């Protein structure tokens, strides 16, 4: 396993937790607008008729042959803030994503977004 240098190339791959339990499929990457580094990913979770995109932190993520391993549990992701399959994260909801995982959210001082989808 190695550090995920360009996680954007892993769209469509399985996302697993530290125990190897499949969480879902990587859908998109959100970068921190201050650093342009990957910060969160959206993962397709739920039943086929009730799918949604849950946010997963990418800090410490590693990749294997066919998966991305994240440092949070499947249960944490299941309970995480989410959006609809065609949705977009409203700027006002960014803080909830950070708070769910115990991260500090520092909003952009210029009134812009802290996370941007790439």
VMD Tcl script that draws the C-alpha trace (Angstrom):
set ca {
  {0.00 0.00 0.00}
  {1.12 3.57 -0.63}
  {-0.07 7.10 -0.01}
  {-2.79 8.25 -2.37}
  {-0.83 10.83 -4.35}
  {-3.54 11.52 -6.94}
  {-6.76 10.27 -5.40}
  {-8.77 11.79 -8.27}
  {-7.66 8.87 -10.45}
  {-9.45 6.45 -8.12}
  {-13.02 7.49 -8.95}
  {-15.22 4.44 -9.27}
  {-13.03 2.29 -7.01}
  {-14.25 0.76 -3.77}
  {-13.72 2.69 -0.55}
  {-13.04 0.51 2.50}
  {-12.51 1.22 6.18}
  {-9.55 0.14 8.30}
  {-11.07 -3.33 8.79}
  {-11.48 -3.81 5.04}
  {-15.28 -3.43 5.13}
  {-16.60 -1.90 1.93}
  {-18.17 1.50 2.51}
  {-19.11 2.31 -1.07}
  {-17.71 3.59 -4.36}
  {-15.62 6.76 -4.67}
  {-17.66 9.32 -6.62}
  {-15.85 12.66 -6.35}
  {-13.03 14.45 -4.57}
  {-13.36 17.73 -2.69}
  {-10.19 19.75 -2.22}
  {-9.37 22.30 0.45}
  {-9.48 25.62 -1.42}
  {-6.62 27.01 0.70}
  {-4.18 24.24 -0.24}
  {-5.75 22.59 -3.34}
  {-5.10 19.25 -1.60}
  {-7.72 16.48 -1.42}
  {-9.66 16.83 1.85}
  {-12.86 14.79 1.46}
  {-14.40 12.39 -1.00}
  {-18.00 11.57 -1.66}
  {-18.83 7.89 -1.54}
  {-21.95 6.29 -2.99}
  {-23.76 4.59 -0.09}
  {-27.20 3.18 0.57}
  {-29.60 0.83 -1.13}
  {-29.88 0.89 -4.93}
  {-33.21 2.71 -4.73}
  {-32.07 5.13 -2.01}
  {-28.49 6.01 -2.85}
  {-26.78 9.11 -1.53}
  {-23.31 10.62 -1.43}
  {-21.68 10.58 2.00}
  {-18.59 12.62 2.83}
  {-15.41 10.80 3.90}
  {-12.15 12.47 5.01}
  {-9.11 11.60 2.90}
  {-6.43 12.40 5.51}
  {-4.28 9.29 5.81}
  {-6.01 7.50 2.92}
  {-4.02 4.80 1.18}
  {-4.70 2.87 -1.98}
  {-4.48 -0.80 -2.85}
  {-4.90 -2.57 -6.17}
  {-8.66 -1.96 -6.42}
  {-9.62 0.14 -3.42}
  {-9.04 3.26 -1.37}
  {-8.67 2.65 2.37}
  {-9.77 5.47 4.68}
  {-9.06 5.90 8.37}
  {-12.68 6.23 9.52}
  {-15.17 3.45 10.21}
  {-18.03 2.38 7.97}
  {-20.46 3.42 10.73}
  {-19.00 6.93 10.87}
  {-19.52 7.28 7.13}
  {-23.07 5.89 7.35}
  {-23.90 8.62 9.89}
  {-22.01 11.36 8.03}
  {-23.59 14.38 6.32}
  {-24.65 13.49 2.80}
  {-26.18 14.91 -0.35}
  {-28.37 13.47 -3.10}
  {-26.78 11.71 -6.06}
  {-27.05 14.82 -8.22}
  {-26.64 17.24 -5.34}
  {-23.98 19.71 -4.40}
  {-22.77 20.54 -0.91}
  {-24.13 23.97 0.09}
  {-21.45 26.26 1.53}
  {-23.51 26.62 4.71}
  {-23.28 22.83 5.29}
  {-19.49 22.55 5.03}
  {-19.06 23.06 8.77}
  {-21.24 20.04 9.54}
  {-19.02 17.80 7.41}
  {-15.89 18.91 9.26}
  {-17.60 18.71 12.68}
  {-18.89 15.17 12.09}
  {-15.30 13.92 11.91}
  {-14.00 16.20 14.67}
  {-12.12 18.58 12.37}
  {-11.96 22.33 12.80}
  {-13.73 24.24 10.04}
  {-12.21 27.58 9.18}
  {-14.40 29.28 6.63}
  {-12.69 31.22 3.88}
  {-12.35 34.80 5.10}
  {-13.32 36.17 1.68}
  {-16.75 34.59 1.98}
  {-15.83 31.77 -0.39}
  {-16.03 28.04 0.03}
  {-13.59 25.92 1.99}
  {-14.28 22.81 -0.14}
  {-14.39 22.59 -3.92}
  {-15.36 19.58 -6.01}
  {-12.72 18.49 -8.48}
}
mol new
graphics top color blue
foreach p $ca { graphics top sphere $p radius 0.5 }
foreach p [lrange $ca 0 end-1] q [lrange $ca 1 end] { graphics top cylinder $p $q radius 0.2 }
display resetview
